[in-house]
Amino acid sequence: MRRTSPGVLFVLAVLSAAAGFAFDHVLTITGRATFTPSGFLPVLLMLLAVAVLALAWPVRRSVRGGQRIDPFRALRAATLARASSLLGAILAGFGAGLLSFLLSRPVPAPVGSTVAMVALIIGALVLIGAALVAEQFCTLPKDPDDREPADTAE
């Protein structure tokens, strides 16, 4: 399993930023209030970041200690880390799109909405960072028996 590419995270963030901007725009032209994320969402993202790191830590500890680790446990932790980084990129982009729409309006935005969106972006960035660190923790060393694809049998 390859690590999450920064390019993929960037593309997801840009696409979701466009979606967030368009979503608020559609709400506004239909006469509805703009979307403001819950203030509890950044807290949930921080809790998810802690959970991802907590699940990846035993894998790191056993790899560093030279102990045998269950590869399925490492794979589950790495998969959760990858999914969390993708979710973080999507939410950071969506929050940035919402914030950019709110700041581009001629009417000043309410402070509560702006703070909620900035908190969402910060929480999503923390989740991305924690997920990438957890993904690094779940990198297992190569077995001495494994051969590189470029190696030829003699």
Residue frames as qw, qx, qy, qz and C-alpha x, y, z in Angstrom:
[[0.000, 0.890, 0.456, 0.000, 0.00, 0.00, 0.00],
 [0.423, 0.367, -0.010, 0.829, 1.45, 3.32, -1.06],
 [0.174, -0.428, -0.439, 0.770, 1.29, 6.40, 1.13],
 [0.236, 0.847, 0.460, -0.121, -1.21, 9.14, 0.50],
 [0.501, 0.290, 0.222, 0.784, 0.01, 11.56, -2.11],
 [0.076, -0.480, -0.249, 0.838, -0.02, 15.29, -1.35],
 [0.124, 0.046, -0.513, -0.848, -1.29, 15.84, -4.89],
 [0.294, -0.423, -0.824, -0.237, -4.40, 13.78, -4.20],
 [0.257, -0.583, -0.554, 0.535, -5.04, 15.74, -1.01],
 [0.047, -0.335, 0.103, 0.935, -4.60, 19.02, -2.88],
 [0.205, -0.143, -0.677, -0.692, -6.97, 18.01, -5.70],
 [0.311, -0.528, -0.790, 0.039, -9.60, 16.87, -3.20],
 [0.207, -0.537, -0.354, 0.737, -9.28, 20.13, -1.28],
 [0.049, 0.190, -0.313, -0.929, -9.64, 22.24, -4.44],
 [0.271, -0.278, -0.771, -0.504, -12.65, 20.28, -5.70],
 [0.331, -0.586, -0.709, 0.210, -14.38, 20.40, -2.34],
 [0.142, -0.405, -0.149, 0.891, -13.62, 24.13, -2.03],
 [0.186, -0.025, -0.502, -0.844, -15.41, 24.67, -5.32],
 [0.367, -0.421, -0.806, -0.197, -18.29, 22.53, -4.05],
 [0.293, -0.520, -0.545, 0.589, -18.49, 24.51, -0.80],
 [0.001, -0.262, 0.106, 0.959, -18.50, 27.81, -2.66],
 [0.290, -0.149, -0.660, -0.677, -21.18, 26.56, -5.08],
 [0.339, -0.453, -0.816, 0.116, -23.26, 25.13, -2.23],
 [0.150, -0.520, -0.377, 0.752, -23.37, 28.46, -0.39],
 [0.095, 0.155, -0.356, -0.917, -24.04, 30.27, -3.66],
 [0.311, -0.302, -0.792, -0.430, -27.02, 28.03, -4.43],
 [0.289, -0.538, -0.692, 0.385, -28.37, 28.53, -0.92],
 [0.092, -0.420, -0.119, 0.895, -28.07, 32.28, -1.29],
 [0.189, 0.055, -0.485, -0.852, -29.73, 32.55, -4.71],
 [0.366, -0.392, -0.802, -0.262, -32.64, 30.42, -3.50],
 [0.338, -0.666, -0.035, -0.664, -33.19, 32.83, -0.61],
 [0.848, -0.440, -0.286, 0.074, -31.91, 30.62, 2.18],
 [0.363, -0.872, 0.327, 0.021, -29.31, 31.36, 4.81],
 [0.477, 0.594, -0.646, 0.055, -25.74, 30.36, 4.14],
 [0.908, -0.204, -0.363, 0.045, -24.47, 27.13, 5.65],
 [0.119, -0.743, 0.532, -0.389, -22.57, 27.35, 8.91],
 [0.666, 0.049, -0.737, 0.103, -20.92, 24.17, 10.19],
 [0.709, -0.658, -0.240, -0.085, -21.57, 23.09, 13.74],
 [0.087, -0.830, 0.471, -0.287, -19.11, 24.26, 16.35],
 [0.802, -0.352, 0.467, -0.119, -18.83, 20.65, 17.52],
 [0.885, 0.463, -0.037, 0.043, -17.42, 19.44, 14.17],
 [0.331, 0.726, -0.522, 0.302, -13.84, 20.67, 14.82],
 [0.513, -0.486, 0.610, -0.359, -13.95, 18.92, 18.20],
 [0.940, 0.116, 0.284, -0.150, -14.97, 15.68, 16.49],
 [0.702, 0.646, -0.258, 0.155, -12.14, 16.08, 13.98],
 [0.034, -0.697, 0.621, -0.357, -9.65, 16.53, 16.81],
 [0.743, -0.254, 0.537, -0.308, -11.01, 13.42, 18.55],
 [0.923, 0.377, 0.063, -0.036, -10.69, 11.48, 15.31],
 [0.415, 0.745, -0.460, 0.245, -7.09, 12.68, 14.96],
 [0.359, -0.549, 0.665, -0.357, -6.31, 11.44, 18.47],
 [0.890, 0.015, 0.387, -0.242, -8.00, 8.09, 17.74],
 [0.799, 0.572, -0.178, 0.048, -6.03, 7.62, 14.52],
 [0.191, 0.696, -0.607, 0.331, -2.75, 8.28, 16.31],
 [0.590, -0.383, 0.593, -0.393, -3.76, 6.02, 19.21],
 [0.946, 0.184, 0.221, -0.153, -4.47, 3.14, 16.83],
 [0.703, 0.631, -0.272, 0.184, -1.22, 3.61, 14.93],
 [0.199, -0.788, 0.517, -0.270, 0.99, 3.96, 18.00],
 [0.812, -0.287, 0.503, -0.072, 1.13, 0.23, 18.91],
 [0.859, 0.474, 0.103, 0.163, 2.15, -0.55, 15.34],
 [0.285, 0.842, -0.333, 0.315, 5.01, 1.94, 15.56],
 [0.494, -0.654, 0.517, -0.247, 6.07, 0.67, 18.96],
 [0.910, -0.057, 0.411, 0.011, 6.22, -2.94, 17.79],
 [0.732, 0.637, -0.029, 0.240, 8.08, -2.02, 14.59],
 [0.072, 0.840, -0.417, 0.339, 10.66, -0.01, 16.53],
 [0.614, -0.517, 0.544, -0.245, 10.99, -2.73, 19.16],
 [0.207, 0.385, -0.866, -0.244, 11.58, -5.41, 16.56],
 [0.467, 0.102, 0.798, -0.367, 8.52, -7.34, 17.67],
 [0.055, 0.235, 0.834, 0.497, 6.23, -9.12, 15.28],
 [0.342, 0.251, 0.237, -0.874, 3.08, -7.15, 14.51],
 [0.507, 0.440, 0.739, -0.063, -0.15, -8.47, 13.14],
 [0.199, 0.006, 0.463, 0.864, -0.11, -7.23, 9.53],
 [0.097, -0.627, -0.684, -0.361, -3.90, -6.94, 9.51],
 [0.331, -0.786, -0.347, 0.390, -3.79, -4.60, 12.48],
 [0.316, -0.389, 0.245, 0.830, -1.18, -2.47, 10.73],
 [0.098, 0.280, 0.664, 0.687, -3.27, -2.48, 7.55],
 [0.181, -0.763, -0.618, -0.052, -6.41, -1.43, 9.44],
 [0.334, -0.727, -0.132, 0.585, -4.57, 1.42, 11.13],
 [0.265, -0.200, 0.440, 0.834, -3.00, 2.53, 7.84],
 [0.029, 0.482, 0.719, 0.499, -6.35, 2.37, 6.05],
 [0.235, -0.830, -0.470, 0.187, -8.00, 4.46, 8.76],
 [0.345, -0.567, 0.102, 0.741, -5.14, 6.96, 8.54],
 [0.200, 0.071, 0.593, 0.777, -5.51, 7.21, 4.77],
 [0.089, -0.664, -0.684, -0.286, -9.27, 7.63, 4.96],
 [0.317, -0.790, -0.317, 0.418, -8.85, 10.28, 7.65],
 [0.297, -0.364, 0.268, 0.841, -6.39, 12.26, 5.56],
 [0.064, 0.319, 0.673, 0.664, -8.79, 12.18, 2.61],
 [0.226, -0.769, -0.598, -0.010, -11.70, 13.24, 4.84],
 [0.362, -0.656, -0.115, 0.652, -9.58, 16.03, 6.29],
 [0.226, -0.091, 0.445, 0.862, -8.71, 17.32, 2.82],
 [0.063, -0.537, -0.699, -0.467, -12.35, 17.27, 1.77],
 [0.314, -0.804, -0.475, 0.171, -13.53, 19.08, 4.90],
 [0.370, -0.496, 0.060, 0.783, -10.69, 21.63, 4.78],
 [0.140, 0.113, 0.547, 0.818, -11.52, 22.43, 1.18],
 [0.167, -0.658, -0.679, -0.280, -15.26, 22.58, 1.82],
 [0.368, -0.756, -0.328, 0.432, -14.71, 24.90, 4.78],
 [0.311, -0.312, 0.247, 0.863, -12.38, 27.07, 2.70],
 [0.036, 0.360, 0.651, 0.667, -15.02, 27.29, -0.04],
 [0.273, -0.771, -0.575, -0.007, -17.69, 28.28, 2.47],
 [0.403, -0.652, -0.114, 0.632, -15.37, 30.85, 4.02],
 [0.266, -0.078, 0.407, 0.870, -14.35, 32.31, 0.68],
 [0.065, -0.583, -0.640, -0.497, -18.00, 32.72, -0.33],
 [0.368, -0.788, -0.446, 0.212, -18.81, 34.34, 2.99],
 [0.393, -0.555, 0.057, 0.731, -15.90, 36.78, 2.74],
 [0.243, 0.111, 0.536, 0.801, -16.63, 37.62, -0.90],
 [0.036, -0.750, -0.645, -0.143, -20.12, 38.93, -0.15],
 [0.128, 0.579, -0.015, 0.805, -20.63, 42.70, 0.07],
 [0.602, -0.684, -0.045, -0.410, -22.40, 42.30, 3.43],
 [0.011, 0.559, -0.750, 0.352, -20.02, 41.71, 6.35],
 [0.678, -0.115, -0.720, -0.089, -20.16, 38.16, 7.63],
 [0.662, -0.689, 0.039, -0.293, -21.23, 37.42, 11.19],
 [0.034, -0.675, 0.708, -0.205, -18.27, 36.71, 13.43],
 [0.720, -0.178, 0.609, -0.281, -19.74, 33.41, 14.65],
 [0.885, 0.440, 0.119, -0.095, -19.98, 32.00, 11.13],
 [0.439, 0.768, -0.442, 0.148, -16.45, 33.05, 10.28],
 [0.300, -0.567, 0.711, -0.288, -15.03, 31.57, 13.48],
 [0.852, 0.017, 0.466, -0.236, -16.90, 28.29, 12.92],
 [0.820, 0.570, -0.055, 0.010, -15.49, 27.96, 9.40],
 [0.208, 0.753, -0.576, 0.241, -11.94, 28.83, 10.47],
 [0.553, -0.394, 0.669, -0.302, -12.22, 26.28, 13.29],
 [0.920, 0.257, 0.253, -0.154, -13.43, 23.68, 10.77],
 [0.632, 0.700, -0.310, 0.121, -10.45, 24.36, 8.51],
 [0.078, -0.670, 0.669, -0.313, -7.98, 24.19, 11.41],
 [0.750, -0.186, 0.559, -0.301, -9.55, 20.97, 12.72],
 [0.901, 0.422, 0.079, -0.066, -9.39, 19.41, 9.26],
 [0.428, 0.744, -0.471, 0.202, -5.73, 20.41, 8.84],
 [0.377, -0.524, 0.692, -0.324, -4.90, 18.88, 12.23],
 [0.888, 0.078, 0.396, -0.221, -6.67, 15.69, 11.12],
 [0.755, 0.623, -0.199, 0.040, -4.64, 15.62, 7.90],
 [0.119, 0.721, -0.620, 0.287, -1.40, 16.04, 9.83],
 [0.589, -0.337, 0.654, -0.335, -2.26, 13.38, 12.39],
 [0.919, 0.275, 0.219, -0.180, -3.37, 10.97, 9.67],
 [0.627, 0.679, -0.362, 0.116, -0.15, 11.41, 7.70],
 [0.133, -0.608, 0.707, -0.335, 1.91, 10.86, 10.85],
 [0.770, -0.106, 0.537, -0.326, -0.15, 7.75, 11.66],
 [0.870, 0.483, -0.048, -0.091, 0.38, 6.50, 8.13],
 [0.321, 0.700, -0.592, 0.236, 4.12, 6.93, 8.66],
 [0.481, -0.425, 0.664, -0.384, 3.84, 4.99, 11.92],
 [0.874, 0.122, 0.391, -0.261, 2.23, 2.08, 10.05],
 [0.593, 0.653, -0.456, -0.118, 5.04, 1.70, 7.54],
 [0.920, -0.301, 0.248, 0.039, 6.43, -1.75, 8.10],
 [0.140, -0.672, 0.636, 0.353, 10.09, -2.49, 7.38],
 [0.738, 0.395, -0.442, -0.322, 10.88, -4.64, 4.38],
 [0.925, -0.255, 0.280, -0.007, 11.51, -8.29, 5.00],
 [0.219, -0.610, 0.656, 0.388, 15.00, -9.45, 4.08],
 [0.522, 0.153, 0.819, 0.183, 13.38, -12.14, 1.94],
 [0.450, 0.801, 0.324, -0.228, 11.55, -9.57, -0.21],
 [0.542, 0.010, 0.413, 0.732, 13.17, -8.80, -3.53],
 [0.170, 0.572, -0.031, -0.802, 12.92, -5.58, -5.41],
 [0.753, 0.545, 0.318, -0.188, 11.08, -5.79, -8.72],
 [0.383, 0.828, -0.385, -0.139, 14.25, -4.69, -10.52],
 [0.390, -0.479, 0.786, 0.021, 16.19, -7.64, -9.12],
 [0.756, 0.311, -0.444, -0.368, 16.61, -10.50, -11.56],
 [0.910, -0.289, 0.286, -0.078, 16.89, -14.12, -10.60],
 [0.096, 0.709, -0.672, -0.191, 20.34, -15.50, -11.19]]
